[in-house]
Amino acid sequence: MADSPSAVRTGTLAAGYVDTTADAQSLFYPSVRATTPSGTIGDPRGADGTRGERYLAAWVELLVAAYRAEKKRQ
């Protein structure tokens, strides 16, 4: 929605796996398909592009910080 809003088929959005778990990693490993056949974790129906932009910016910051920290170790 943040990158290409017209490409999002909002009419097909549906909730996926919405239960809570003590171990978040178990949602994705060894396979997300074991948790949710649709591949959806959470409920995307409340999504919007503005929040998506903020999530993407935060994720990029984390990746850059991890990259820089690793480069310092080398």
N, C-alpha and C positions, 0 to 999 in steps of 0.2 A: 504493500500500500504506500510505503514511503517512496519507493523507487519508481514504480510504474502502476499507479492507481487504476488505470483503465484495464490492466491485465488481470486484476483480481475479480474473480466471479463471486461476489458477495452473496449471491443467492444460493450458492452451494456450500457455504461455510456451515460446519456442524461441529458440535462438541466431540472431542475425542476422550482420551483418558483424563479424568478430572479428580481421581482419588488422590489422597495424600500418601506419601511413603516416607519412612524414616531415612531411606538411602536413595537419594536422587539419582545416583549413578545407575542403580538397578533399573531405572526407567529406560535407559538407552543401551545397556550392555547386558548380555552379549548382542542383543538385537531389540530395537524398538518394536519390531513386529510381534514379539512375545507379549508386549504390554498392550499395544493397540494396533490392530491390523490396518487401520486407516493411516497410521503414521502421525496422527495428531495428538499432541500432548497439550491438554488444556482446552479452553473454549475460545476459538478465534472470533466468535461473533461480535465481541465488543472491541475488536481491534480498530485502530485508526492510524493513518499515516504519520501524524505528529508524534504519537508515542513510538511508532516504528523508527522514526528518525532519531529519537533520543536513545532508544535501545541500540541502534546501529552505532551511533557515536560512542556510546559507553563501551560497547564491545570492541570497537577499533582502538580506543584508548587502552583497554586491557591488553589487547594483542600487541600493541606497540610497546607498552611497558614491559611485557614479558620478553619480547624480542630484544629490547635494549638491555635488559638485565642479563640475558643470556650472552649477548655480545660482550658485555663487561667481564663475564666469567672466562671468556676465551682468551 
